């Protein structure tokens, strides 16, 4: 998967890195704790720019910074179930 970092949002010592992936209008967001460890990943699809969802990303980042539990990441490794 070709990706390119297109933006980073910050709240306190937490960050959300937004990556553009090879499919148009699809982005991957990686939320990181103060130590730089990835604590949650999310996919954004069906939009022309992540900027249209920046407020949503920032709200999630704030929640994580203030103690919200990270969402469970689904295992996307087995494509045989589709």
C-alpha positions in Angstrom: 0.0 0.0 0.0 1.6 3.3 -1.1 1.0 6.0 1.4 2.1 9.5 2.0 1.9 11.6 5.1 -0.4 14.5 4.3 -1.0 16.0 7.8 -0.5 15.8 11.5 -2.9 17.0 14.2 -1.8 17.5 17.8 -3.6 17.7 21.2 -1.4 17.9 24.2 1.3 15.3 23.6 -1.0 13.1 21.4 -0.8 13.1 17.6 -2.9 12.0 14.7 -1.0 11.3 11.5 -3.0 11.4 8.3 -1.8 9.3 5.4 -3.1 9.4 1.9 -3.2 5.9 0.4 -3.1 4.9 -3.2 -6.9 4.9 -3.7 -8.3 8.4 -4.4 -10.3 9.7 -1.4 -9.0 7.2 1.1 -7.0 8.1 4.1 -5.5 6.2 7.1 -5.3 8.0 10.4 -2.8 6.7 13.0 -3.3 8.1 16.6 -0.2 8.1 18.7 0.3 8.5 22.5 3.0 10.8 24.0 5.6 8.0 23.6 4.9 7.8 19.9 3.3 4.4 20.1 0.3 3.8 17.7 -2.7 3.3 19.9 -5.5 3.4 17.3 -5.9 3.4 13.5 -8.9 4.5 11.4 -9.7 4.6 7.7 -11.5 7.5 6.2 -13.2 6.8 2.8 -15.4 8.5 0.4 -14.1 12.0 0.8 -12.0 14.2 -1.5 -9.9 15.6 1.3 -9.2 14.6 4.9 -9.6 18.4 5.7 -13.4 17.8 5.4 -13.1 15.5 8.4 -10.4 17.3 10.3 -12.8 18.4 13.1 -13.9 14.7 13.6 -10.3 13.5 13.7 -9.4 16.2 16.3 -12.4 15.3 18.5 -11.2 11.7 18.6 -7.7 12.8 19.4 -8.9 14.9 22.3 -10.9 12.0 23.6 -7.9 9.7 23.5 -5.7 12.3 25.2 -8.3 12.6 28.0 -8.4 8.8 28.7 -10.8 7.3 26.2 -10.0 3.7 25.4 -8.7 3.0 21.9 -11.0 1.3 19.5 -10.4 -2.3 18.8 -8.5 -2.7 15.5 -10.0 -5.4 13.3 -7.7 -7.9 11.7 -7.4 -7.0 8.0 -4.9 -9.6 7.3 -7.2 -12.4 6.0 -8.9 -11.3 2.8 -10.4 -14.7 2.3 -13.5 -13.9 4.4 -14.8 -11.2 2.0 
